[in-house]
Amino acid sequence: MNTQVQKLYDISNKHERLIIGLMSGTSLDGLDIALCRIRNSGRNTLLDLLHFATLEYTADFRKKIRGVFAKREIDQQLLCGLNSFIGIEHAGLVNQALNEWNMEASRIDLIASHGQTVFHAPQILTKDLSLPNSTLQIGDGDHIAVHTGIITISDFRQKHVAAGGEGAPLAAYGDYLLFTDNVENRILLNIGGISNFTFLPHTHSVLKSFATDIGPGNTMMNQYVATHYGREMDKDGEIAKQGTIHYELLSALLSEEFLQQDFPKTTGPELFNLDYLSRVQQETNTSSLSHPDILATLNVFSAKAITAAIVKVTEGLENVAVYISGGGIHNPLLMENIRQDLSLMKIGSMQQINMNPDAKEACLFALLANETVAGNPEHVDNIKNSPAICMGKISFPY
């Protein structure tokens, strides 16, 4: 037997595994690296976060990715090169984190790499029925495995698409196994570039769990600030706080067809971007608004899209709790706008249910890798409109 296959077999039979989860989102802040100790599998899974770091990308790295990110027409040579480049860069950041944690690579069982989404194209978004649902994440797993010496599981979303899904969101699988409660009906809200949530009815409910994208999170605000201020984000909502909400523009933004569609659904910056904003501004004769007014309106646009979705899915339910993760949790104005619309619900950070809100997505990919080597598709067969599968491609170091 190939020694690497034997090693993987031995890993799958261990009582507990050390798995590094990697997440790089649409905000392009940096690489989230979560070192997790995971025991068992399925509903018996126990996950302990041992170390976590977000290692920032360089300006050059971001520029390269933005050359292909969410664009219909791109330089194919750049895309091809970035697949290897991102894998090598991510491997280097993993090695850096391990060095900072005084952890030898030989102690790590697996790396679970989400990769970098560069295009998301479900039929619901493209309206092109001649092509199947598709999504593309780059950052080759073989390069990560070779440059770290650690077995790597990557490209998780392709199995979801192949099995009839849209490739996103995948959070439902880990959320369902880790965070379903006996009493609370839970909404696990993640505010990244795009906002999404997992709905977790309590264990005695007849309702099924599911995950869905909602719409814009930080992406339009970040794009606007990058274009007009040369910054990565409106830190703490400082610019938006100086502006005035323009309600005609807000109403027009909220009329987007996607926001009215039933759950679950997926979207991306391919729809919610500055071209969308410009088109709506032209329709409402609001192109001359000040930058702070635009940002104030975009901030409340994200909040309203999020809260309308949560109110819709929890209608008629009691004992609802909303737990939040992702970069948006650090924008106090966005959080204030969300709390105003959900004043009757319990709202808090994922920290309240023992999960670092910044590390959550990276941890969930570590959990998906654990299910790939030690789990069973039946563990997640009660998630609405999600195929019961184990995901990811396995790359050996040699």
C-alpha positions in Angstrom: 0.0 0.0 0.0 1.2 3.5 -0.7 2.5 4.9 2.5 0.4 8.1 2.2 -2.7 6.0 1.8 -1.8 4.0 4.8 -1.2 7.3 6.7 -4.6 8.6 5.7 -6.2 5.3 6.8 -4.5 5.5 10.2 -5.7 9.2 10.5 -9.3 8.1 9.8 -9.1 5.6 12.6 -7.7 7.9 15.3 -9.9 8.9 18.2 -9.0 12.6 17.7 -7.3 14.5 14.9 -5.4 17.8 14.7 -6.8 19.6 11.6 -5.9 23.1 10.3 -8.9 24.8 8.7 -8.2 27.6 6.1 -10.7 30.2 5.0 -10.2 33.1 2.6 -13.4 35.1 2.0 -14.7 37.5 -0.5 -13.5 40.4 1.6 -9.8 39.4 0.9 -8.8 40.5 4.4 -6.3 37.7 4.8 -6.1 34.0 5.5 -8.0 32.7 8.5 -6.0 29.8 10.0 -7.6 27.7 12.7 -5.9 24.8 14.4 -8.6 22.4 15.7 -8.6 19.3 17.8 -11.6 17.2 16.6 -12.8 14.1 18.3 -15.4 11.6 16.9 -17.6 12.5 14.0 -21.3 13.3 13.2 -23.5 14.5 16.1 -20.8 13.2 18.5 -18.2 15.6 17.1 -16.3 17.7 19.7 -14.2 20.6 18.4 -11.7 22.5 20.4 -10.0 25.6 18.8 -6.4 25.4 19.9 -4.9 28.3 18.0 -6.3 30.9 15.6 -4.7 33.7 13.4 -5.7 35.8 10.5 -2.5 36.5 8.5 -3.1 39.6 6.3 -2.5 39.5 2.6 -0.1 41.9 0.9 -1.5 44.7 -1.3 0.1 42.9 -4.3 -1.7 39.6 -3.4 -5.1 41.4 -3.2 -4.4 43.2 -6.5 -3.6 39.9 -8.3 -6.8 38.2 -7.0 -8.9 41.3 -7.9 -7.7 40.9 -11.5 -9.9 37.8 -11.8 -12.4 38.1 -8.9 -16.1 38.0 -9.9 -15.3 39.1 -13.5 -16.8 37.6 -16.6 -13.8 38.4 -18.8 -10.3 37.8 -17.4 -6.7 37.0 -18.3 -6.6 33.2 -18.5 -2.9 33.2 -17.9 -3.4 35.1 -14.7 -6.1 32.8 -13.5 -4.0 29.7 -14.3 -1.0 31.1 -12.5 -3.0 32.3 -9.5 -4.2 28.7 -8.9 -0.7 27.7 -8.1 0.4 31.0 -6.6 -2.4 31.1 -4.0 -1.7 27.5 -3.0 2.0 28.3 -2.5 1.2 31.5 -0.6 -1.4 29.8 1.7 1.1 27.0 2.4 3.7 29.7 3.4 1.2 31.3 5.7 0.4 27.9 7.3 4.1 27.3 7.9 4.4 30.8 9.4 1.5 30.1 11.8 2.9 26.8 12.8 6.3 28.4 13.5 4.6 31.1 15.7 2.7 28.4 17.6 5.8 26.3 18.1 4.0 23.4 16.4 5.8 20.9 14.2 4.0 20.1 10.9 4.5 16.4 11.6 2.0 16.7 14.4 -0.8 18.0 12.1 -3.0 15.3 10.6 -4.8 17.3 7.9 -5.2 20.7 6.3 -8.7 21.7 5.2 -8.4 24.5 2.6 -11.4 26.4 1.3 -9.3 28.2 -1.4 -10.2 31.5 -2.8 -13.6 31.9 -4.6 -13.1 33.8 -7.9 -16.5 33.1 -9.5 -19.8 31.8 -8.4 -22.3 30.9 -11.1 -25.4 29.0 -10.0 -28.2 29.0 -12.6 -30.4 31.1 -10.3 -27.8 33.9 -10.7 -26.7 33.4 -14.3 -30.2 32.6 -15.8 -28.2 30.4 -18.2 -29.8 26.9 -18.2 -27.5 25.6 -20.9 -24.7 25.3 -18.3 -25.0 23.6 -14.9 -24.6 25.2 -11.5 -20.9 26.0 -11.1 -18.5 27.7 -8.7 -14.7 28.1 -8.8 -12.3 28.2 -5.9 -8.5 28.4 -6.7 -5.5 27.7 -4.5 -4.3 24.3 -5.5 -4.4 21.7 -2.8 -1.4 19.8 -4.2 0.8 22.9 -3.8 -0.4 23.3 -0.2 0.4 19.6 0.6 3.8 19.6 -1.1 4.9 22.9 0.6 3.7 22.0 4.1 4.3 18.3 4.1 0.7 17.8 5.3 -2.1 15.9 3.7 -4.5 18.5 2.4 -8.3 18.3 1.6 -9.5 21.1 -0.6 -12.1 22.1 -3.3 -15.0 21.2 -1.0 -17.7 23.0 -3.0 -17.4 20.9 -6.2 -18.9 17.8 -4.6 -21.9 19.9 -3.5 -22.5 21.1 -7.0 -21.9 17.6 -8.5 -24.5 16.2 -6.1 -27.2 18.7 -7.2 -26.4 21.7 -4.9 -25.3 25.2 -5.8 -21.9 24.9 -4.0 -22.9 27.3 -1.2 -23.3 27.9 1.6 -21.7 24.9 3.2 -21.9 26.2 6.7 -25.1 24.1 7.4 -23.1 20.9 7.5 -20.8 21.9 10.4 -23.4 24.2 12.1 -25.9 21.4 12.2 -23.5 19.0 13.8 -22.0 21.4 16.3 -24.7 23.9 17.3 -28.2 22.4 17.1 -29.8 23.1 20.5 -32.5 21.2 22.5 -34.4 24.4 23.3 -33.4 27.4 21.1 -34.3 27.9 17.5 -31.0 29.3 16.3 -30.0 31.6 13.5 -26.2 31.5 12.9 -25.6 34.7 11.0 -22.2 35.1 9.2 -21.5 38.6 7.8 -18.6 38.4 5.4 -18.5 40.0 2.0 -21.8 38.2 1.4 -24.1 37.6 4.4 -25.5 34.1 5.0 -27.2 32.3 7.8 -27.8 28.7 9.0 -31.3 28.1 10.4 -31.1 25.5 13.2 -34.5 24.6 14.6 -34.4 22.9 18.1 -34.0 19.2 18.2 -37.7 18.5 18.8 -38.9 20.7 15.9 -40.5 19.2 12.8 -38.7 21.9 10.8 -35.4 21.1 8.9 -32.1 22.9 9.1 -30.8 24.8 6.1 -28.2 27.4 5.2 -28.8 30.2 2.7 -27.1 33.3 1.4 -29.0 36.5 2.2 -27.4 39.2 0.1 -24.7 41.9 0.7 -22.7 41.9 3.8 -19.5 44.0 3.6 -18.8 43.6 0.0 -20.5 46.7 -1.5 -19.3 48.9 1.4 -15.7 47.6 1.0 -15.8 48.1 -2.8 -17.0 51.6 -2.4 -14.5 52.6 0.2 -11.7 51.0 -1.8 -12.7 52.9 -5.0 -13.3 56.3 -3.4 -11.0 56.4 -0.3 -8.3 53.8 -1.2 -9.0 51.8 2.0 -9.9 48.2 2.5 -13.0 49.0 4.6 -15.0 51.7 6.4 -13.5 50.9 9.8 -16.0 51.0 12.6 -18.5 52.6 10.1 -16.8 55.9 10.7 -17.6 57.4 7.2 -21.1 56.0 7.1 -21.8 57.6 10.5 -21.2 61.0 8.9 -23.8 60.4 6.2 -27.6 60.5 5.9 -29.6 57.5 4.7 -31.3 58.2 1.3 -34.5 56.2 1.6 -35.4 56.3 -2.1 -32.1 54.7 -3.0 -32.4 52.3 -0.2 -35.9 51.2 -1.3 -34.6 50.7 -4.9 -31.6 48.6 -3.7 -33.9 46.4 -1.6 -36.2 45.7 -4.6 -33.6 43.4 -6.2 -35.3 40.2 -7.3 -32.8 37.9 -5.5 -33.8 39.4 -2.1 -37.4 38.3 -2.7 -36.6 34.7 -3.6 -37.3 31.8 -1.3 -34.7 30.1 0.8 -32.2 28.5 0.4 -30.4 30.4 -2.3 -26.9 31.6 -3.2 -25.3 34.7 -4.6 -22.1 36.7 -4.7 -20.3 39.9 -5.7 -21.1 38.9 -9.2 -24.5 40.5 -8.4 -24.0 42.8 -5.4 -21.3 45.1 -6.6 -20.6 48.7 -7.6 -22.1 48.2 -11.1 -25.4 47.3 -9.4 -25.2 50.4 -7.2 -24.4 52.6 -10.2 -27.4 51.2 -12.1 -29.8 51.8 -9.2 -28.4 55.3 -8.6 -29.1 56.2 -12.2 -32.7 54.8 -11.9 -33.3 57.0 -8.8 -31.4 60.1 -9.9 -29.1 59.8 -6.9 -25.7 59.7 -8.6 -24.7 63.1 -7.0 -25.1 61.9 -3.4 -22.0 62.4 -1.2 -19.8 59.5 -0.3 -20.8 59.4 3.3 -24.5 59.4 2.3 -23.9 56.5 0.0 -22.1 54.5 2.7 -24.8 55.3 5.2 -27.3 53.9 2.8 -25.2 50.8 1.9 -24.8 50.1 5.6 -28.5 50.0 6.3 -29.1 48.2 3.0 -27.0 45.3 4.2 -28.7 45.4 7.6 -32.2 45.5 6.1 -31.5 42.6 3.7 -30.2 40.6 6.7 -33.0 41.3 9.1 -35.8 40.9 6.6 -34.5 37.4 5.8 -34.3 36.5 9.5 -37.8 37.8 10.3 -39.2 35.8 7.3 -37.6 32.5 8.3 -38.5 32.8 12.0 -42.1 33.9 11.6 -44.3 32.2 14.2 -41.4 30.8 16.1 -40.6 31.4 19.8 -37.3 31.3 21.6 -35.3 32.5 18.7 -31.6 33.4 19.2 -29.3 35.0 16.6 -25.5 34.4 17.0 -23.2 36.4 14.7 -19.8 35.8 13.2 -17.7 37.2 10.4 -16.1 40.6 9.7 -19.4 42.5 9.9 -19.6 41.9 13.6 -16.8 44.5 14.0 -18.8 47.2 12.3 -20.7 48.8 15.2 -23.0 50.8 12.9 -24.0 47.7 11.0 -24.6 45.8 14.2 -26.7 48.7 15.6 -28.9 48.7 12.5 -29.4 45.0 12.7 -30.3 45.1 16.4 -32.9 47.9 15.8 -34.8 45.6 13.4 -34.5 42.5 15.6 -35.2 44.1 18.9 -37.5 41.2 20.1 -34.8 38.5 19.5 -31.9 37.4 21.5 -28.8 38.6 19.6 -25.2 37.9 20.5 -21.8 36.8 19.2 -20.9 33.2 18.4 -18.6 33.5 21.4 -21.7 33.0 23.6 -21.9 29.4 22.3 -18.2 28.8 22.7 -17.0 29.7 19.2 -14.6 32.4 18.2 -16.7 34.5 15.7 -13.7 35.2 13.6 -12.5 31.6 13.4 -15.9 30.0 12.8 -15.7 29.5 9.1 -12.1 28.1 9.2 -13.2 25.7 12.0 -16.2 24.5 9.9 -13.9 23.5 7.0 -11.7 21.6 9.5 -14.9 19.8 10.5 -15.8 19.1 6.9 -12.4 17.5 6.4 -12.9 15.4 9.5 -16.2 14.2 8.1 -14.5 13.4 4.8 -12.0 11.0 6.5 -14.0 9.7 9.5 -17.6 10.7 8.9 -20.7 9.4 7.1 -23.0 11.2 4.6 -26.0 10.1 6.8 -24.7 12.4 9.5 -26.2 15.4 7.5 -29.2 13.8 5.8 -31.7 16.0 7.7 -30.6 19.3 6.1 -33.1 20.8 3.8 -32.2 21.0 0.1 -28.6 19.9 0.8 -27.2 16.7 -0.5 -26.0 14.2 2.1 -22.3 14.0 1.1 -18.8 14.1 2.3 -16.8 16.8 0.5 -13.2 17.6 -0.7 -10.4 16.3 -2.8 -7.4 14.7 -1.1 -3.8 15.8 -1.9 -0.8 13.9 -0.6 2.6 15.6 0.0 4.4 13.1 -2.2 
